Amino acid sequence: MTSLKRIVFLFVFCFSVLGVNAQYEIKPVEGYTPQIGVMVNMLEDLKSRITEMTHDLSQEETDFLFDDKANSIGALIMHLAATESYYQVETLENRQWTEEESEFWGIATGLGEKQRKELQGKPISYYLDLWDEVRSKTLKGLKAKDDIWFAANVDENVNNHWAWFHILEHSANHMGQISLVKNRLPE
């Protein structure tokens, strides 16, 4: 390769890499205050990755348990939606779940024997649609808040920013579990 060709190749390669890396920037989402916009960007990124890896699962795959202590992918997604719903009403609406909400979401607040038995028989779209509904309310609620609210305490030593960071880390943790379950699906 001649010197000129090498220089052109390196030039093209460098700008190609820069273009690819730009796709992985965390920036505030428009319509939100800066700190909340960054959190929304990260929440939406994780949710889209989980949705992408699960949206086409069959019923058998959605309910699959690879051992007697594992949780199904459906149960894990229901758990993510329930947890977000809880923090949503706690932080955005400054209240607790109603009796009706508690009855509906309560099963999915934990993950264990009861959830392995009861969170079965629904298609993956059921769980993803529920999560979409919860996220839609979350985004609407966060849009109405500002960064001063984000830094304000919900409880002693717990601020709104931490609460939503917890939803973020919770999603990342369960994304790993979902990936593990997918890797254990029978062929």
C-alpha positions in Angstrom: 0.0 0.0 0.0 1.4 3.4 -0.9 1.8 6.2 1.6 -1.0 8.2 0.1 -3.4 5.2 0.2 -2.5 4.5 3.8 -3.1 8.2 4.8 -6.5 8.1 3.0 -7.4 4.8 4.6 -6.5 6.0 8.1 -8.4 9.3 7.5 -11.6 7.4 6.4 -11.2 4.8 9.2 -10.8 7.5 11.9 -13.9 9.4 10.7 -15.8 6.1 10.5 -15.0 5.3 14.1 -15.9 8.8 15.2 -19.3 8.4 13.5 -19.9 5.0 15.2 -18.9 6.3 18.6 -21.3 9.3 18.3 -24.2 6.8 18.4 -23.2 5.9 22.0 -23.3 9.3 23.6 -25.5 10.0 26.5 -27.1 13.4 26.1 -30.2 15.0 27.6 -33.4 14.1 25.8 -35.1 17.2 24.4 -38.1 18.4 26.4 -36.6 17.5 29.8 -34.4 19.5 32.1 -30.7 18.5 31.7 -30.3 16.1 34.6 -33.7 14.4 34.0 -33.0 14.4 30.3 -29.8 12.4 30.8 -31.7 9.9 33.0 -34.5 9.5 30.5 -31.9 8.8 27.8 -30.4 6.0 29.9 -33.7 4.6 31.0 -35.0 4.5 27.4 -31.7 2.9 26.1 -32.0 0.0 28.6 -35.7 -0.5 28.0 -35.1 -0.6 24.2 -32.3 -3.1 24.5 -34.5 -5.4 26.7 -37.4 -5.0 24.4 -35.2 -5.8 21.4 -33.9 -9.0 23.0 -37.3 -10.3 24.0 -40.0 -8.9 21.6 -40.1 -12.0 19.5 -40.2 -14.7 22.1 -42.7 -17.5 21.9 -45.0 -18.4 24.8 -42.8 -21.3 25.7 -39.7 -19.1 25.8 -41.5 -16.3 27.7 -42.5 -18.8 30.5 -39.3 -20.9 30.4 -37.7 -21.7 33.8 -34.2 -23.2 33.4 -34.2 -24.5 37.0 -36.4 -24.4 40.1 -35.0 -21.1 41.3 -35.0 -19.2 38.1 -37.5 -16.6 37.0 -39.1 -16.5 33.6 -38.4 -13.6 31.2 -42.1 -12.7 31.5 -41.8 -12.5 35.3 -38.7 -10.4 35.1 -40.2 -7.9 32.7 -43.4 -7.7 34.9 -41.1 -7.1 37.8 -39.3 -4.2 36.0 -42.7 -2.7 35.2 -44.0 -3.1 38.7 -40.9 -1.6 40.3 -41.0 1.4 37.9 -44.7 1.8 38.7 -44.0 1.9 42.4 -41.3 4.5 42.1 -43.4 6.5 39.6 -46.3 7.0 42.1 -43.9 7.4 45.0 -41.7 10.1 43.4 -43.8 11.7 40.6 -47.2 11.6 42.3 -46.1 11.7 45.9 -48.4 8.9 47.0 -48.5 5.1 47.6 -50.2 2.6 45.3 -53.9 2.4 45.5 -55.5 -0.8 46.7 -56.3 -1.7 43.1 -52.7 -0.9 41.9 -51.3 -2.9 44.8 -53.4 -5.9 44.0 -52.4 -5.8 40.3 -48.7 -5.0 40.7 -48.1 -6.7 44.1 -47.4 -10.1 42.7 -44.5 -8.8 40.6 -42.8 -6.8 43.3 -40.8 -9.9 44.4 -39.3 -12.7 42.4 -39.6 -16.2 43.8 -41.7 -19.4 44.1 -45.1 -17.5 44.0 -44.1 -15.5 40.9 -42.7 -18.6 39.1 -46.2 -20.2 39.5 -48.4 -17.2 38.9 -46.6 -15.2 36.3 -47.1 -17.7 33.5 -49.3 -18.1 30.4 -49.2 -14.5 29.1 -47.5 -13.6 25.8 -44.4 -11.5 25.8 -46.4 -8.7 24.3 -48.5 -8.6 27.4 -45.5 -7.8 29.6 -43.9 -5.4 27.1 -47.2 -3.5 26.6 -47.6 -3.1 30.4 -44.1 -1.8 30.6 -44.8 0.6 27.7 -47.8 2.0 29.6 -45.8 2.5 32.8 -42.9 4.1 30.9 -45.3 6.4 29.1 -46.6 7.7 32.4 -43.1 8.0 33.7 -41.9 10.1 30.8 -45.0 12.3 31.1 -44.4 12.8 34.8 -40.6 13.4 34.4 -41.3 16.0 31.7 -43.3 18.0 34.3 -40.4 18.0 36.8 -37.1 20.0 36.9 -33.6 19.4 38.2 -34.4 21.0 41.5 -37.1 18.4 42.1 -34.6 15.7 40.9 -32.2 16.7 43.7 -34.9 16.9 46.4 -35.3 14.2 49.0 -38.1 11.7 48.8 -37.1 10.3 52.2 -34.2 10.9 54.5 -31.0 10.3 52.5 -32.9 9.3 49.4 -33.5 11.8 46.6 -35.5 11.6 43.4 -32.3 11.2 41.4 -31.3 8.2 43.4 -34.7 6.7 43.1 -34.6 6.9 39.3 -31.0 5.7 39.3 -32.2 2.7 41.2 -34.7 2.0 38.4 -31.8 2.3 35.9 -29.5 -0.1 37.8 -32.5 -2.5 38.5 -33.2 -2.7 34.7 -29.5 -3.3 34.0 -29.3 -6.1 36.6 -32.4 -7.8 35.2 -31.3 -7.4 31.6 -28.4 -9.6 32.6 -30.8 -12.2 34.0 -32.9 -12.0 30.9 -29.9 -12.6 28.8 -28.9 -15.6 31.0 -32.4 -17.1 30.6 -32.3 -16.6 26.9 -29.0 -18.3 26.7 -30.5 -21.3 28.5 -33.6 -21.6 26.3 -33.9 -25.2 24.8 -33.0 -25.4 21.2 
